[in-house]
Amino acid sequence: MAGKLFKYLFETVFMRAVRARISQPVALVYKNGGAHDQLKFDRVKVILLPPKCTSVYKSLDLGIIACLTKRCTRRLLDLVVHAF
């Protein structure tokens, strides 16, 4: 992902959601983010995973992605049902 796009999404999507829901400091774990380590924000710690560590964290990714997919699908279906 290009650095400018990542910074835009970080500021407009991630930070807006964090500020709306949480008042405590948070951590953003990001892999393969070599160009994105210069992002500094109050109450957000960006933790970059080293390159080529996907095989080590793959089982963690699958559980997190499955949970996130279920939540997003549920919200999308709720929006569709409420639209009708």
Secondary structure, 3 states (H helix, E strand, C coil): CCHHHHHHHHHHHHHHHHHHHCCCCEEEEEECCHHHCCCCECCEEEEEECCCCHHHHHHHHHHHHHHHHHHHHHHHHHHHHHHC
